[in-house]
Amino acid sequence: MKKWHRAVVCVLLIVLLFAALPGWAAEYSRLSEGDQGKKTLALRQRLYDLGYLNTFKKGDVKYTAEVSQAVRDFERLNGLKETGIAAEDVQRLMFSADAVAQETPEKRTFYELEPSKGPSKKVQLPQRDAEGYLPAGAAPFVYADRDDGQWIYLSDTLQIEIAKYYQSANKIEWFEAHVTMREGEKPYSILSKRNGRTFQAPPELAQEHGAVLAITDDFFGYRVNNKKTVGIVVRDGKIISDRTRPHNRINLQPMEVLALFEDGGMRTFNSDVHTAQEYLDMGVTDTWAFGPVLVQGGLVPRYYYSKEYHSYREPRLVVGMVEKGKYVAMLVTGRREDSRGAYFKWLAEKMQALGCTEAISLDGGNTVAMVFMGDMINRSKTVKSRSVRKVSGLIAFGQGADMPSK
């Protein structure tokens, strides 16, 4: 083979290799002074959250001299060469939990996060390996104690620990689930019948798929059936909706996105920074559209400490990632005298305190559900199934719960 033929073949192989890589390799576009658009808006918001810009408005879509200086300040404090250009490597660090923030001028007040009551029993666990899993091939260990508020599932690939807590000072009851999965395992979506357009009770839906743990998702089916803006919704690699709202955190349902990647990683995004196809090209298998984002790149968004922030207490369901393979789901009950629900800022600070680098709020109100081995643990067993609000889908962890016999 001639030398130039070999060179052409090598170039083609390199091109094909990079084309086959996950789309995250081309996730960030180089941005510099004079650019404008949705990605510049996302950059400005992140610079604001990190303290490098002192103001942020939803119409700020231009890469101005002020933004260029903010990028230089970011590069300097993060040990990078000062250019004022948001190259791919600069943005990758900026949107990560490793980004160094700059002190902000706000006087921040923080919530009390510690519970006053939780599970009291010490559970005798079976022998496990150094990572906390059961030996290969061992039968799963299942523990459930509603009275004590503690649920555990252990197998050779999955660890789930759920505890019910209560904080008397603020009248908050919550269920906190910690999930650890072996490499190669990840959360997955469950859709109700007719691709999410027929609503089903959460326990029924979880049992149909044998989910060990399942939580309610963004309830996109309600928006579809009522002809509302659905948001960017992808399930199991298939686009369900590509229509979203312009980015605006002040909206109580901003349609911000939580994306699940093929390798089990999770990331949060503004509502309109990517199309559904762009997410697929990045290696995303599922997206949930609701919000607001609670933790992004390890930080609670600065918005929660600004004058623009407003919220009210409600039952809420949130989910986040500590790192690939480690996830946290939290359900806060509400609309009761003894448990009034939670504000978004409390949830954001709590998820950050639990180690989450990314977290988002999903649907709230009477829809929220946490199902362990077919049991909806946030509701009394005496509650009749017809009083449980039906949903269009769930986020699930693990398979192995007994499926109902046909």
C-alpha positions, 0 to 999 in steps of 0.5 A: 500500500502506498504511503499516502494511501496508508495516511488516508486510511489512518485519518479515516480510522481516527475520524471514525474512532472519534465519531464513535466516542460518546458525544460528551467529547464535543459537548462544549463549544468554544465561546469568546467575546462577541458570541451570543446565544443559549450556551453563552447564557448558561456560561453567564449563569455558571459564572454568576453561581461561582461568584465571578459575575455580580448579576444575572438576568435571563436575557443576558445572552451576550459574551461581553467584555465583562464576561471575558474578564470574569472568565480570566478571573476564573482561569486565574483562581483555578490555575489556568492560563488567562485568556478570557476565552471559554474553551472546552477545557475551561468550561469542563472545569467550570461546570464541574464540582472541582471549580473554585468559586469566588467569594460572593457579596451576599449575606447568606442564611442557612437552614438547620438540616439535621434530624431530631429523630431517625431509625434507632435499631441496629441491623445485623447485616450479612458478611460483605466484601470491602466495597459493601456488596454481598459475595458473587451469587449470594441471595439478596438481603432484604430488610424492612421495618416501617415502625423504625423507618428503615429499609435495606437491600443488599446484593452482589451488585446493589446496595440500597439504604433508606431511612425515615427522618423527622425534624421537629423544629421545622416540622419536616418528615423525609425519606432518604435513600442512598444507592450504590451500584457496581460499575456497569449498573445504573438507574433506569426509566419505567414508563406506564402503558402507551409510552407514558400516556396511561397513568398507573399507580406507582406500586403497580408500575414498580412491581410490573418491572421488578424494581427494587427501589422506584421513585416518581419522575417528572410526570411528563404525561400530565403535560402531554395530556393537557397540552402543556409545555412538556420539556426535553424528555428522552426515555431509554434513548428515544425522544418523547418531547423536544419542546421546552421553555426559555430558561427562567429559574424564577418559574416554579417549573422551569423545565430544567433538565437532569440527564443520565449518561450511558456510563451512569453519570448524571448532569443538570442543564438549563431548560433550553441549552440543548435539544433532545438530539444533542443530548443523544449525541452526547451519550445521554440515554434519559432526561427528566424535565422539571426542576429547579436544579438544586445542586450543579457542579457541587454548588447550590445555585446562587439564585437561592440566596438572591431577592428573585428566589421564591418558593413555598412548602410542599411534598417534594421528590428530589434525586441526585448523584454523588458520583457515578454509581452513587445516588441519593433520592429524597422524598419530603412529605407535606400538607400535614400539620406535623409535616409541612413540606420543604422549600427548594433552598432547604432541599438544595442545601440538604442534597449538597450536605449529603454529598451530591454534585448534581441534584434536581427537584422532580414533581411534587404534591400528591404525586410523590412516591417512593416504592421499595420492593413493591411497598409505597413506604411514604404512605400508610399500608391502610391507604387504598390504592385508588387514593394514590395518584397515578403517574406516567413513569418512575426512576428505578434502581435495581431489578429483583423485586418479586413481579406479580404472577400472571 
